[in-house]
């Protein structure tokens, strides 16, 4: 479980099958926002499973 969500801003994100998903650009109470190229995606925190150091 991820304890400190704010530390993940500007970190890279990988999917469960290890694909690069972009970077976290903002965090809200129940979701985070990823930027990939020019696209921004809103992802529920409940879909995030772990933090592995530099990559989220």
TIMI-2910 file (N, C-alpha, C, CB; in pm, 1 decimal, decimal comma, always signed):
<rs>
+----------+----------+----------+----------+----------+----------+----------+----------+----------+----------+----------+----------+------+
!      n_x !      n_y !      n_z !     ca_x !     ca_y !     ca_z !      c_x !      c_y !      c_z !     cb_x !     cb_y !     cb_z ! resn !
+----------+----------+----------+----------+----------+----------+----------+----------+----------+----------+----------+----------+------+
!    +84,1 !   -119,4 !     +0,0 !     +0,0 !     +0,0 !     +0,0 !    +87,8 !   +124,7 !     +0,0 !    -95,2 !     +0,4 !   +122,2 !  Unk !
!    +48,1 !   +223,4 !    -74,9 !   +125,0 !   +347,1 !    -85,2 !    +87,4 !   +438,2 !    +30,8 !    +99,8 !   +417,9 !   -221,7 !  Unk !
!   +187,1 !   +482,9 !   +105,5 !   +164,8 !   +564,3 !   +224,8 !   +161,2 !   +714,0 !   +193,0 !   +273,1 !   +536,2 !   +327,5 !  Unk !
!   +261,6 !   +764,4 !   +121,9 !   +274,6 !   +907,9 !    +97,9 !   +257,6 !   +937,9 !    -51,0 !   +411,5 !   +959,5 !   +148,2 !  Unk !
!   +136,4 !   +967,2 !    -92,2 !   +105,5 !   +989,9 !   -233,0 !   +176,9 !  +1112,0 !   -288,7 !    -43,5 !  +1005,3 !   -251,4 !  Unk !
!   +192,5 !  +1216,6 !   -208,9 !   +253,1 !  +1340,9 !   -257,9 !   +395,4 !  +1321,2 !   -308,1 !   +252,5 !  +1445,2 !   -148,5 !  Unk !
!   +467,0 !  +1224,4 !   -256,9 !   +604,7 !  +1198,6 !   -300,7 !   +610,8 !  +1141,7 !   -442,4 !   +673,0 !  +1102,5 !   -204,2 !  Unk !
!   +496,8 !  +1102,3 !   -497,3 !   +494,5 !  +1040,2 !   -629,8 !   +477,6 !  +1139,7 !   -744,9 !   +383,7 !   +939,6 !   -635,3 !  Unk !
!   +448,5 !  +1267,4 !   -713,5 !   +431,3 !  +1367,1 !   -819,0 !   +561,2 !  +1378,4 !   -898,4 !   +390,4 !  +1505,5 !   -759,4 !  Unk !
!   +548,1 !  +1378,8 !  -1029,8 !   +658,2 !  +1385,1 !  -1127,0 !   +736,9 !  +1254,6 !  -1139,1 !   +752,5 !  +1496,0 !  -1089,2 !  Unk !
!   +687,8 !  +1147,2 !  -1079,0 !   +751,1 !  +1015,9 !  -1092,5 !   +689,0 !   +941,3 !  -1209,7 !   +736,9 !   +933,5 !   -961,9 !  Unk !
!   +764,2 !   +850,3 !  -1266,9 !   +714,4 !   +766,4 !  -1375,4 !   +624,5 !   +656,5 !  -1322,3 !   +830,2 !   +705,8 !  -1453,8 !  Unk !
!   +533,4 !   +611,6 !  -1407,5 !   +438,6 !   +506,7 !  -1370,0 !   +447,9 !   +393,0 !  -1471,2 !   +292,9 !   +562,5 !  -1362,4 !  Unk !
!   +441,0 !   +270,2 !  -1422,1 !   +439,0 !   +151,3 !  -1507,3 !   +312,8 !    +72,3 !  -1477,3 !   +566,1 !    +63,4 !  -1485,4 !  Unk !
!   +261,5 !     +7,4 !  -1579,7 !   +142,8 !    -76,5 !  -1563,0 !   +182,3 !   -208,5 !  -1497,2 !    +73,5 !   -102,2 !  -1699,6 !  Unk !
!    +82,7 !   -289,8 !  -1464,5 !   +109,4 !   -419,4 !  -1401,6 !   +187,3 !   -513,0 !  -1493,3 !    -21,1 !   -485,3 !  -1360,5 !  Unk !
!   +180,9 !   -490,4 !  -1625,5 !   +260,1 !   -571,3 !  -1718,4 !   +386,2 !   -498,0 !  -1765,2 !   +175,2 !   -610,2 !  -1839,1 !  Unk !
!   +428,6 !   -398,2 !  -1685,6 !   +556,1 !   -327,2 !  -1699,1 !   +564,6 !   -232,3 !  -1818,7 !   +666,0 !   -426,4 !  -1709,3 !  Unk !
!   +451,4 !   -186,3 !  -1871,6 !   +452,3 !    -85,3 !  -1977,5 !   +464,7 !    +53,3 !  -1915,9 !   +324,3 !    -94,9 !  -2064,2 !  Unk !
!   +540,2 !   +142,1 !  -1980,9 !   +554,1 !   +279,6 !  -1934,4 !   +421,6 !   +352,0 !  -1956,9 !   +671,3 !   +352,7 !  -2008,0 !  Unk !
!   +366,3 !   +411,0 !  -1850,6 !   +235,8 !   +476,7 !  -1859,4 !   +244,4 !   +629,2 !  -1855,7 !   +147,9 !   +429,1 !  -1747,1 !  Unk !
!   +362,3 !   +685,4 !  -1834,0 !   +377,2 !   +830,3 !  -1827,2 !   +420,4 !   +873,5 !  -1688,4 !   +246,8 !   +899,6 !  -1865,8 !  Unk !
!   +394,7 !  +1000,5 !  -1655,1 !   +434,3 !  +1057,2 !  -1527,2 !   +313,3 !  +1110,2 !  -1450,9 !   +536,7 !  +1168,5 !  -1548,0 !  Unk !
!   +319,0 !  +1101,6 !  -1320,0 !   +214,7 !  +1158,9 !  -1235,3 !   +235,0 !  +1309,0 !  -1232,4 !   +217,6 !  +1098,4 !  -1090,7 !  Unk !
!   +130,1 !  +1384,6 !  -1266,3 !   +142,2 !  +1529,8 !  -1267,7 !    +61,5 !  +1597,2 !  -1156,9 !    +98,5 !  +1583,1 !  -1401,5 !  Unk !
!    -34,5 !  +1525,1 !  -1098,7 !   -116,3 !  +1581,7 !   -990,9 !   -184,5 !  +1468,6 !   -915,0 !   -221,9 !  +1681,7 !  -1047,1 !  Unk !
!   -218,0 !  +1499,2 !   -789,2 !   -285,8 !  +1400,8 !   -704,3 !   -401,8 !  +1468,8 !   -633,5 !   -187,3 !  +1337,7 !   -601,0 !  Unk !
!   -517,1 !  +1402,5 !   -637,0 !   -635,1 !  +1447,1 !   -563,4 !   -665,1 !  +1345,3 !   -454,7 !   -757,9 !  +1465,7 !   -658,2 !  Unk !
!   -769,8 !  +1367,2 !   -380,5 !   -805,5 !  +1280,1 !   -267,8 !   -816,4 !  +1133,1 !   -308,8 !   -937,2 !  +1325,9 !   -206,6 !  Unk !
!   -888,7 !  +1103,6 !   -416,2 !   -914,6 !   +964,9 !   -455,8 !   -855,8 !   +925,5 !   -590,2 !  -1060,8 !   +941,2 !   -459,0 !  Unk !
!   -777,8 !  +1013,5 !   -652,8 !   -725,1 !   +981,2 !   -785,4 !   -592,8 !  +1052,4 !   -811,2 !   -826,5 !  +1018,6 !   -893,5 !  Unk !
!   -527,0 !  +1008,4 !   -917,7 !   -405,4 !  +1075,5 !   -961,7 !   -415,8 !  +1098,9 !  -1111,0 !   -278,2 !   +992,5 !   -926,7 !  Unk !
!   -337,4 !  +1194,2 !  -1160,8 !   -340,6 !  +1230,6 !  -1301,4 !   -207,0 !  +1197,2 !  -1365,1 !   -373,7 !  +1380,0 !  -1319,2 !  Unk !
!   -214,0 !  +1122,4 !  -1475,6 !    -95,0 !  +1082,5 !  -1549,4 !    -89,0 !  +1159,5 !  -1680,5 !    -94,3 !   +929,9 !  -1575,2 !  Unk !
!    +31,2 !  +1199,5 !  -1719,6 !    +49,7 !  +1262,2 !  -1849,6 !   +136,9 !  +1171,9 !  -1935,0 !   +112,7 !  +1403,6 !  -1835,7 !  Unk !
!    +85,8 !  +1140,1 !  -2052,7 !   +158,9 !  +1062,9 !  -2152,0 !   +154,3 !  +1143,1 !  -2280,7 !    +98,5 !   +918,2 !  -2170,9 !  Unk !
!   +266,8 !  +1198,4 !  -2321,6 !   +267,2 !  +1285,8 !  -2439,3 !   +181,0 !  +1407,6 !  -2411,3 !   +216,1 !  +1210,6 !  -2565,5 !  Unk !
!    +78,0 !  +1426,3 !  -2491,3 !    -13,7 !  +1539,7 !  -2470,8 !   -144,0 !  +1497,2 !  -2405,0 !    -44,0 !  +1607,5 !  -2603,5 !  Unk !
!   -155,1 !  +1371,8 !  -2365,6 !   -277,9 !  +1318,5 !  -2307,2 !   -266,2 !  +1311,3 !  -2155,4 !   -309,4 !  +1179,6 !  -2365,1 !  Unk !
!   -376,2 !  +1344,5 !  -2086,9 !   -382,4 !  +1336,0 !  -1941,3 !   -491,6 !  +1236,3 !  -1905,4 !   -409,7 !  +1476,3 !  -1876,3 !  Unk !
!   -459,4 !  +1146,8 !  -1813,5 !   -553,2 !  +1043,9 !  -1769,9 !   -574,9 !  +1053,0 !  -1619,9 !   -502,4 !   +903,9 !  -1808,3 !  Unk !
!   -698,6 !  +1036,7 !  -1577,0 !   -733,0 !  +1034,4 !  -1435,2 !   -748,7 !   +888,7 !  -1393,1 !   -863,9 !  +1116,3 !  -1406,4 !  Unk !
!   -668,3 !   +845,8 !  -1295,0 !   -666,8 !   +707,1 !  -1249,9 !   -707,2 !   +700,8 !  -1102,9 !   -526,9 !   +643,5 !  -1271,1 !  Unk !
!   -803,2 !   +617,0 !  -1065,7 !   -839,2 !   +603,1 !   -924,5 !   -721,3 !   +546,1 !   -843,8 !   -963,8 !   +512,1 !   -909,5 !  Unk !
!   -699,4 !   +597,3 !   -724,8 !   -592,8 !   +545,8 !   -638,7 !   -613,9 !   +397,8 !   -607,3 !   -585,8 !   +626,6 !   -508,5 !  Unk !
!   -737,5 !   +355,2 !   -606,4 !   -767,5 !   +215,0 !   -576,2 !   -709,3 !   +119,5 !   -680,0 !   -917,6 !   +194,9 !   -567,2 !  Unk !
!   -673,7 !   +170,9 !   -798,7 !   -614,1 !    +87,5 !   -904,1 !   -461,9 !    +79,7 !   -893,6 !   -652,7 !   +141,6 !  -1040,8 !  Unk !
!   -403,2 !   +154,1 !   -801,2 !   -258,2 !   +154,6 !   -782,3 !   -221,5 !    +50,7 !   -677,0 !   -207,4 !   +296,1 !   -740,5 !  Unk !
!   -118,4 !    -27,7 !   -706,9 !    -88,2 !   -138,7 !   -616,9 !    +36,1 !   -120,3 !   -533,2 !    -74,4 !   -262,1 !   -694,7 !  Unk !
!   +141,0 !    -53,4 !   -584,3 !   +263,4 !    -42,0 !   -505,0 !   +357,0 !    +61,7 !   -563,7 !   +334,1 !   -176,7 !   -495,9 !  Unk !
!   +456,2 !    +95,7 !   -483,5 !   +559,3 !   +190,6 !   -522,4 !   +692,7 !   +118,8 !   -516,8 !   +559,0 !   +317,0 !   -430,6 !  Unk !
!   +764,3 !   +116,3 !   -627,6 !   +893,5 !    +47,2 !   -633,6 !  +1007,9 !   +147,2 !   -649,8 !   +895,1 !    -54,1 !   -749,6 !  Unk !
!  +1022,4 !   +238,0 !   -556,0 !  +1132,5 !   +332,6 !   -562,5 !  +1104,5 !   +445,2 !   -659,2 !  +1259,3 !   +262,4 !   -601,5 !  Unk !
!  +1187,0 !   +460,6 !   -762,6 !  +1174,4 !   +573,1 !   -855,4 !  +1048,0 !   +563,1 !   -937,5 !  +1294,9 !   +580,1 !   -947,3 !  Unk !
!  +1016,0 !   +446,5 !   -986,5 !   +892,1 !   +429,5 !  -1062,0 !   +779,1 !   +395,4 !   -966,7 !   +907,2 !   +319,7 !  -1169,9 !  Unk !
!   +660,7 !   +450,0 !   -995,3 !   +546,0 !   +422,7 !   -906,4 !   +475,4 !   +297,0 !   -951,4 !   +446,8 !   +541,8 !   -904,2 !  Unk !
+----------+----------+----------+----------+----------+----------+----------+----------+----------+----------+----------+----------+------+
</rs>
